[in-house]
Amino acid sequence: MKLTIGISEERLKVCVNILANLLADEMVLYIKTRKFHWNVSGQSFMELHKLFEAQYTEFEKVIDEIAERIGKLGSHTIGTMSEFSALTRLKESPNVYESQKEILKELKNDHETLILELRKGINECAVNRDAGTTDFLTGVLVQHETSAWVLNRYLN
């Protein structure tokens, strides 16, 4: 049975697609951050190891909240690696093991990409009169701004 929440199916579809792309991006960022957590080395090893763990733990919560938001809008949530790979806007680097500085740059750049995409998504959901998703995306945006800022502090 369909939910009646005051937003047309056409408008909901736009917002669900935005959320599906974000879910794919978050999954890729989660996996990349775990990879870097496992493979970071060097002088600040333990500090970065713990930072990456804190970040991917936060992503786990966000990923679940995005999936639940899609359900709240009456849609099914994607959930396979092939679906995530097809929808993500982030790039992966298989078999590449970078220096601390390169890891930090790559993660910072990924957060910045998500910040830009989230700003677009917030505007689209606002135009489509989905205040709940607009507000939700704004919260996710703030989290990525904080993560990008923290990573950038290591690079200065």
C-alpha positions in Angstrom: 0.0 0.0 0.0 1.3 3.5 -0.9 2.0 6.2 1.6 0.0 9.4 1.4 2.4 12.1 2.6 1.4 15.1 0.4 4.1 14.8 -2.2 3.3 13.5 -5.8 4.9 10.2 -6.9 6.8 12.2 -9.5 8.3 14.5 -6.9 9.0 11.6 -4.6 10.9 9.7 -7.3 13.3 12.7 -7.8 14.1 12.7 -4.1 14.4 8.9 -3.9 16.9 9.0 -6.8 18.9 11.7 -5.0 18.9 9.5 -1.8 19.9 6.4 -3.8 22.9 8.2 -5.3 23.9 9.4 -1.9 23.5 5.9 -0.4 25.9 4.6 -3.1 28.3 7.4 -2.4 28.2 6.8 1.3 28.8 3.0 0.8 31.8 3.7 -1.4 33.2 6.2 1.1 32.6 3.8 3.9 34.6 1.0 2.1 37.4 3.4 1.1 37.7 4.7 4.7 37.9 1.2 6.0 40.6 0.3 3.5 42.6 3.3 4.6 42.0 2.4 8.3 43.4 -1.0 7.6 46.4 0.2 5.5 47.5 3.5 7.0 51.1 3.6 8.2 53.7 6.1 9.2 54.3 8.5 12.0 50.6 9.3 12.8 49.5 5.7 12.3 47.4 5.3 15.5 45.8 8.7 15.4 44.7 8.3 11.8 43.7 4.6 12.4 41.4 5.8 15.1 40.1 8.8 13.1 39.2 6.6 10.2 37.5 4.1 12.5 35.4 7.0 14.0 34.5 8.2 10.5 33.4 4.8 9.1 31.4 4.1 12.2 29.6 7.4 11.6 29.0 6.4 8.0 27.4 3.2 9.1 24.7 5.2 10.9 24.2 7.6 8.0 23.9 4.7 5.5 21.2 3.1 7.6 19.3 6.4 8.0 19.5 7.1 4.2 18.1 3.6 3.5 15.3 4.2 6.1 14.5 7.6 4.5 14.0 5.9 1.2 11.6 3.5 2.8 9.8 6.4 4.5 9.2 7.8 1.0 7.5 4.5 0.0 10.4 3.1 -2.1 12.7 0.1 -2.0 16.3 0.6 -1.2 19.2 -0.6 -3.4 21.5 -2.9 -1.6 24.0 -4.7 -3.9 27.6 -3.7 -4.7 26.7 -3.5 -8.4 23.9 -1.1 -7.7 26.2 1.0 -5.5 29.0 1.0 -8.1 26.6 2.0 -10.9 25.2 5.0 -8.9 28.2 6.4 -7.0 29.9 9.6 -8.0 33.1 8.6 -6.2 36.1 6.9 -7.7 37.9 3.9 -6.2 41.5 2.9 -6.6 41.8 -0.9 -6.5 45.3 -2.2 -5.6 46.6 1.3 -4.8 48.1 1.9 -1.4 48.9 5.5 -0.9 50.9 7.6 1.6 49.2 9.3 4.6 49.1 12.6 2.7 47.5 11.1 -0.4 45.0 9.2 1.7 44.0 12.4 3.5 43.7 14.3 0.3 41.6 11.6 -1.4 39.2 11.4 1.6 39.0 15.2 1.8 38.2 15.4 -1.9 35.5 12.7 -1.6 33.9 14.6 1.2 34.0 17.8 -0.8 32.4 15.9 -3.8 29.6 14.8 -1.5 29.2 18.3 -0.1 28.7 19.7 -3.6 26.3 16.9 -4.5 24.4 17.3 -1.3 23.9 21.0 -1.9 22.4 20.2 -5.3 20.2 17.5 -3.7 19.0 19.8 -1.0 17.9 22.3 -3.6 16.2 19.7 -5.7 14.3 18.2 -2.8 13.2 21.7 -1.7 11.9 22.5 -5.2 10.0 19.1 -5.1 8.5 20.2 -1.7 10.0 17.4 0.3 10.9 19.3 3.5 11.8 16.1 5.4 14.4 15.0 2.9 15.7 18.5 2.5 16.2 18.7 6.3 17.7 15.2 6.4 20.2 16.0 3.6 21.2 19.2 5.4 22.2 17.2 8.5 24.3 14.8 6.3 25.8 17.9 4.6 26.9 19.3 8.0 28.6 15.9 8.9 30.6 15.9 5.6 31.6 19.5 6.1 33.0 18.6 9.5 34.8 15.5 8.2 36.3 17.5 5.3 37.4 20.2 7.7 39.1 17.7 10.1 40.9 16.0 7.2 42.0 19.3 5.8 43.6 20.3 9.1 46.0 17.3 8.7 47.0 18.7 5.3 47.9 22.2 6.4 
